[in-house]
């Protein structure tokens, strides 16, 4: 006896869902060995030394709160000026378009 079309579709749909679940599970599987180019592999010794350097640099740098606040204020003023200039340019362009529409 032959398979009905609806039965066949159900079977194919189940197979596809199993494949998708398998792909998702394998993406999170750490046991799978990847073929990675040797140039891009990390060396555990140099990785540890870079982490140690980062932590020592973070400890040595003093917090510069006053200069950061001034820098943030300067950036805010620059952005404010640029925004005002952009608004002015847009208004001038709108006026020019309106003049061109009604006078030409």
N, C-alpha and C positions, 0 to 999 in steps of 0.2 A: 504494500500500500504506500502511496506517495504522501509526502509531507504537504500539509496545507501551507499556503502562503503566509498566513498569520503566524503559524508555528515557526516557520523558517525565519521570519522577521524577529520574533522574540528571541530565538536562539542566537542570531547574529548580534542583536542588541546586547544580550548578556555577555557575549564574547568580547564585544567592544568595551563594555564597562569594566570587565576584568582586566583588559589590556591597559586601560587608563589607570586603574587602581594599581596595577603592577608597576607602571611607569612612575607614578607618584611615590610609591613605596621605595623603589630603587633609587629615586633621586635623593632621598633622605638616608639611604643606607651608606654608612661610613666604611663598611667592610670591603666594598667594591674597590678594586685597584684601578686607578686611572693611568693611562699612558700619557705622561706629561713630558714635555721637552726638558732635558736636563738643565738647560740654561735658566728655566723658570722655577726650578725647585729651590726651596729655602734650605739654607744650611742652618741646623739647629744652634750651632755655636755662635754664628754671627747674629742670629735672631735674638739670642739671649743678651748679647753685648749691646745691640741697638736698644733693646728695652731698658737695660741698665743705664745707658747714656741718656735716654729720654727722661727717666725718673730723676737722675742726678741734675739734669738741666732744669727740670721743673722746680726742684728744691732750691737751686741757686738763684733763680730769677726773682728779684723782689717785686712785689705788686706795685705797679705804677698807676695808682687810681687817679691822681690829679691830671696826669697827661692824657689818660684815656678819656676822662670826662671832657677835657678841652677838645680832644680830637673828635669826640662824638658831637659836641656842640658845633664845631666847625663844619663837620659833615652835614649836620642838620641845617645850618645856615646856607650852605652851598646848594643843598637839595631844595630848600625853600626858594632861593633865587631862581634856580633852573625851572622850578614849577611855575613861578610867576611869569618868567619869560615865555614858557610854552603856552600858558593861558593867553598872554598878550598876543602871541603870534597867531593862535587859533582864532581869537576875536578879530584880528585884522584880516585874516583870510576869509572869515565869514562875511565881513563887511564888503570885501572886494567881490566875493561871489554874488552877494545880493545886488551890489551896484551893477555888475555885469549882467545879471538877469533882468533887472528892471530898466536899464538904460540902453541896452543894445538890442 
